[in-house]
Amino acid sequence: MNLMNIVEKEFAVKNDFPKFMAGDTVTVHYKIKEGNKERIQQFRGVVIQRSGEQHTETFTVRKMSGNIGVERIFPVASPFIDKIEVNKHGKVRRARIFYLRDLTGKKARIRERKF
């Protein structure tokens, strides 16, 4: 057995986040510490990729602020993530939807997945 795997299991942080994938619209409630105060900031956008595995897994969320695209990478095992809400499940054909960066207006819409 690999020694790194043993150490990773020992320090793993268990989070109960809902299942989401690329194309989903999520709201990430992120704790921000300013001086001695702590507040929760919401970052709502489309998940454009998930990468890594187990405790090194990250996901990238893209939102439009005005007409400027803002992307933020969140580690899944971060203690600063308070909760993740899935607002909409999107129907996409790829795991990494970087083509969304070049699209604007109605072309940048993602169809909703039906259950």
N, C-alpha and C positions, 0 to 999 in steps of 0.2 A: 504494500500500500504506500502511496506517495505521502511523504511527510507534510507537504504543502496542503494537501486535502484535509488532513487531520487538523491542522491549525485553522484552516478556513471554516471548518465545521464548528470549531470551538468558539470562534468570534462572530459567527453568523448572526445577523439581526433578522428576526422573523416579523414580517409585516403582512397584514391581511388586506392587500389591495385587490380591487376587482380585476378581472381579466380584461386586458385591452391590447390592441395591436395597431399597426400602422393604418392610418385612415380614420381612426376614431377621434372624436372631439372630446377632450378631457379638461377638467379644471383641477389644477394641482394647488393645494393649500400648503404654502411653504412658510416656515417660521423664519422670521428675520429678526436679528438682534441688533438694536441701535443703542449703543451706550449700555445702560442698565435696563432698558425697556425691551420687551419682546412683543412682536405683533405677527399676525398671519397675513400674508399677501397671496392673492389668488392670481394664478397664471392660467388663462384659458386659451387653448389653441388646438391645432391638429397634430397628432403624433405622426412624425414623418419617418421615424425609424426606431427600432429597438436593437441594441447590440450588447454583446457580452453574455455571460452566463453566471448564475448563482449570485454571489455577493458583488461581483464586478459588473453586473448588468446596468446599463443606462438606457434612457429613452430621450429622444429629442422632440420638443414641442415647438411648433411654429405658430405665431399669431401675427396679425396685422395691427400695428399701432399707427393709426392715421393711414398713410399709404406707404409706410415703411415696414418691411417684414422683420420680425424679431424672433430669433431662435434661442432656446435655452436647453441645455443638456442637464437632466436630472439623474443622479444615481438612484437606483431602486432601493438600495439598502441604506439610504441617507436617514439619519435620525431627525433631520430638519423637515422632512415631508410629514405633514400632519395627516392629510388624507388625500385621496384621489377620487374624483367623481367622473364617471363616464357619462357625458351628456348625449352623445350620439355615436352609434356604430356606423362606420363608413364602409362602403364596398369598393375595395381597390384590388388590383391584380398583382401587386408587388409588395415586397416587405420593406422596401426603402423608396419612398415617393419623393425623391429630390426634384423631379420634374415640376413639382408644385411651385418651386421657387420662381420659375420663369413665367407662370401663368398669372393673369390678372382678370378681375371681373367675373363674369359668369363661367368662364372656362376653368376657374380655380375651384369650382364647387365639386364636392364629393357626394355621390349618391348614397342614400341611407340603406343599410342592410336590413332586410325584412326577416323576421323570425316566424 
